[in-house]
Amino acid sequence: MAVSSRVSFGVMAIVALIFSIALPAVVQAQAPAPAPTSDGTTIDQGIAYVLMLVALVLTYIIHETN
């Protein structure tokens, strides 16, 4: 039993050593994600939604007064 646990501990130690050396190199090799940028279409779409809502409210107000 003692020999078996020493062997498995040794194998786990070697695997941990390999991972600790190899994985940081893989992580650093990946390119960073591009920064999110706004091209203006989201702002334009938001303004369009607000204007459509204003037009809808004005339509209801005008038709209720008649």
Secondary structure by P-SEA (a helix, b strand, c coil): caaaaaaaaaaaaaaaaaaaacaaaaaaaccccccccccaaaaaaaaaaaaaaaaaaaaaaaaaac
